[in-house]
Amino acid sequence: MKKIDIPMLLLATLVIFMFVLVGVSIAYRNIWLILLFLILGFVFMGVGLSIKRKRK
């Protein structure tokens, strides 16, 4: 069994949390929070993908 990569797991959880917050922001109908959490979600996802690419 492989070891769990804790930093990448936390980064993936953070990305999921950002997109959950987009849904909460939609419920509150706040366009600024929707845009903020959407951009942060994609930024964190890009960081994770770049870290994964550098490791290989």
N, C-alpha and C positions, 0 to 999 in steps of 0.2 A: 504494500500500500504506500502511495506517495505521501510525503509530508504536505501539510496544508500551508500555503503561502499566505500568512496572516495579513501583510500589508496590501496585497492585491485583493484579498477577500474584503478588507475594510473599504478599499477604493470602490469595488463593485457595489458594496452595500450603500456607499455614499451616492453613487450614481442612481441607484434604484430609489433612494430616499429623495433625491432631487426631483425625479419624475413623479413620485407620489405627491410631493409638495406642489408640483404643477397642477395636479388634479384638485388639491385643496384650494389652490388659488383660483382655479376655474369656478369652484363652488362659491367662493367669495366674490367672484366677478371683479378681480383686481388685475388689470392688464399688466401693470408694472411688475407685480410679483410673478405673474405667468412668464413674462419675458425673462426676468432675472433667473428663475429656477430652470427654465428651459436652456438658457445659455450656459448656466453653471453645470447642468447635466451633461451637455455636449462637451464642455471643456474638460470635465473630469473624465469622461469617456475617452477623449482624445489623449489625455495624459496617460491613462491606463494602457491604451493601445500602443503608444510610443514606448512606454516602459517594457511592454511585452516584446515589441519588435527589437529593442536594444539587447534584451537578454538572449535572443536566439542568434 
